[in-house]
Amino acid sequence: MGRSAGRQMGKKPKNERPKWPRQPLEWQELVNCAEFFRVIYDCQLYGLVTGPKINAERCDEILEEGHRRGFVPVSTKELIEVYLR
């Protein structure tokens, strides 16, 4: 059985991350990061900043799923204090 055989049987490679976190702390961190990058993306749309390509659709997906599970991002002010110190 070759390397690709596991993929053919529906198994994930060991180094592939799951689509969603398992722990509450991971969920909160992911929701915070998604909100942070969504703010950066919005700033890019208005020409305020340039930078890396941001997957806004994935950010929105994370925010929606997190909200469904009861996770809310911290305020924009807190995000800036944490991620841009």
N, C-alpha and C positions, 0 to 999 in steps of 0.2 A: 504494500500500500504506500503510494507516494505522498508527498506533502499536501497536494491538492485534494487528496481523497477525503480528508476530514471536512473540507469545505463542501464537497459534493454531498456529504451525508448530513449537512446542516449544522455542523459544529463550528463554533467560533474559534479563531486562533487565540492562543493564550494571552497575547499582548493587546488584544482588542478590549477597549473599555465598554462597559455596559452603557446603554442609552441614557439611563437614569441612575442617580445615586441611590445608595441603600440606607445611608445613615442621615438622621436629621441635620447634623452639623454640615454634612456635605451638601445637602439640599439648600440650606441657608446660604452657604458660600456660593453655590452655583447660581442661585437666584440673584444674589448681590452682584456677581460678576456679569451676568446677563444684563442687568439693569445698567451697570457701569458702561459696558460696551454699547448698549443701545443709546445712551446719552452721547457717547463719542460719535457714533454713527449719525445721530441727528445733527451734531455739530459739523460733521463732514458735509452733510446735505446743504447746509447754509454757508459753506465755504469758510467756516471759522478755523478749521484744522484740516490737515492732510495727514494721512498715516496709513496704517495697514488696512487691508480689506477685512471688513467685519461682516459676518453672516447674520444680518439683522433678522432674517426669518427664523433662524435657530434660536436667537436670543428671545424672540417673541414666543416661540414654542416652549422654551424653558420657563419663561415668565408665566405663561398660561397654565402649564402643568404644575408649576410650583404653587400658584395661587389656588388651583384646584385641590392641592394637598395641604393648603393652609400656610404656605410660606410667602411672606411679603418682603420685598427688598427694603433695606434701610433707606433713609432719606438721601437725596443727591448730595447734600452737604456732608453727610457721614461717609458716603462712597468716596468723595473727593479727598476727605481727610485720611481715609484708610489706604486708598490706592495711589494717591499722588503726593504722599509725604516726601 
